[in-house]
Amino acid sequence: MKTRHTVLVLLVMLLTWSARAQHIDPSVISSGGGFAESERVSVSWTIGQTAVDLRKAHFGSISEGFQQAFLTVIPIRERSIPLSLNLYPNPARTSVLVTMDGIEDDITLVLYTLLGEAVQRQQVRGGDKHARLSFQNLPNGLYLLVAFSGSGEQLALYKIVKAD
């Protein structure tokens, strides 16, 4: 009985020793960085990146971490604007019909990917009630439809899902 108890305690100790989790401390968001390369080596770095691992060698130490992605941010302003858009169908397969109310001046509809890349632009004349956006050649995913005034002011922002 005592031998079983000792074996069980040793087994539990061995399992808990080998079951250590990785610790990542995400406390810094980058504010800058760069890239350099030669014939045999390329290096990219981020100033203020989160350090995950520290490697030491005879020439010094290198801390490895996560690179921060370059993002395009589309600001969303909270205001009441008389423009109202209705999108149908959403999720879309081949196209989306946009019906508009409250449009008096010309506007521009711009369809963006989540990376901020404009994939489609369409001018809408003041007084028009309908526009159709083609999703035929776009991959499945989430898109943002932004309505801009003639002066470039953002009037509305809508999410559209493209799914087959």
Stockholm file with secondary structure:
# STOCKHOLM 1.0

chainA/1-164         MKTRHTVLVLLVMLLTWSARAQHIDPSVISSGGGFAESERVSVSWTIGQTAVDLRKAHFGSISEGFQQAFLTVIPIRERSIPLSLNLYPNPARTSVLVTMDGIEDDITLVLYTLLGEAVQRQQVRGGDKHARLSFQNLPNGLYLLVAFSGSGEQLALYKIVKAD
#=GR chainA/1-164 SS CHHHHHHHHHHHHHHHHHCCCCCCCCCCCCCEEEEEECSSCEEEEEETCCEEEEEEETTEEEEEECCCCCCCCCCCCCCCCSCEEEEESSSBSSEEEEEEESCCSCEEEEEEETTSCEEEEEEECTTCCEEEEECTTSCSEEEEEEEEETTSCEEEEEEEEECC
#=GC SS_cons         CHHHHHHHHHHHHHHHHHCCCCCCCCCCCCCEEEEEECSSCEEEEEETCCEEEEEEETTEEEEEECCCCCCCCCCCCCCCCSCEEEEESSSBSSEEEEEEESCCSCEEEEEEETTSCEEEEEEECTTCCEEEEECTTSCSEEEEEEEEETTSCEEEEEEEEECC
//
